[in-house]
Amino acid sequence: MRVGFIGTGNIGTPMATNILKAGFDLVVHDIHKEKTDSLTAEGAQWADSVKDLAAECDIICTCLPGPAEMEPVTLGPGGILEGAREGSVYIDHTTNAPLLARKVHAAFAEKGVAMLDAPVSGGVEGATIRDLLLMAGGDEAVFERCRPVLEAMGERVKYTGGIGTGCICKLMHNTAVFTADMAMNECWTLAIKSGVSPETIIDVFRQGAIGRMSNLWFRLPDTYFRGDFNARFALRTANKDLHLGEDLAEAFEVPMPLAQVCREIYEQAMERGWEEKDSSIVLTLQEERSGVQVRLLD
């Protein structure tokens, strides 16, 4: 099986290197040819164009900065679609727009070329040592066909559903990470300004429930994910804590916009008469607004 890889930047290069290490024939291309030097030195073949690479390969991978780069590489003149053979597979590792992934998938399907969207989580360090999670959306049979190549790049490979779902999972994961970072930083700045050392508050976060991810692994699976709101930690108590935090922020003049939004939503839940329910019941307000439920099957 011959694999093509387009986009040999900081993450793409170690991913492609691991494909080589797994014993696959590899063809590479990048707009900056010198970025493929380490790969060609290890035995990869250089392709003069995206179209040429696609014509030579059974599986074509891209790892590009974003949608603005991915769309012309796939659908533009001299792009992958022009060169790809019927029966080949295109795998996009770009953190991409899900609707664009679906558009490209439809165009490729007309030519008999399958597609997976398979963004990764783990960063440059993870890519280097194959400690990546690959989230792959598309036809499940195509996913299984490509599994050996995906597993060459990442220790954890997960099928996420139809085309575009890999990108949805990656975007929602990253959005949660960035939002949580900001929320924690609101609390860190307040803690430090009100008298706690940086070393102490960060260590408390690491050793406490948030650092041990106990909500995600234990508490929410027992409550919210099951729709069981018998109190483990009552909404009334959580609301009290949020008010005390807000009072402290006002006293030390530390802005906490995310915490304020959180407290306002908790007040809405209190107005429903849920004060003795588990505090995770507050999350059902978002379900009402979005028209979906988040529940895990037993």
Buried (B, 14 or more C-beta within 10 A) or exposed (E): EBBBBBBBBEBBBBBBBBBBEBEBBBBBBBEEEEBBBBBBEEEBBBBEEBBBBBBBBBBBBBBBEEBEBBBEBBBEEBBBBBBBBEEBBBBBBBBBBBEBBBBBBEBBEEEEBBBBBBBBBBEEEBBBEBEBBBBBBBBEEBBEBBBBBBBBBBEBBBBBBBBBBBBBBBBEBEEEEEEEEEBBEBBBBBBBBEEBEEEEBBEBBEEEEBEEEEBEEEBBEEBBBEEEBEBEBBBBEBBEEBEEBBEBBEEBEBEBEBBBEBBEBBEEBBEEEBBEBBBBBBBBBEEEEEEEEEEEEE
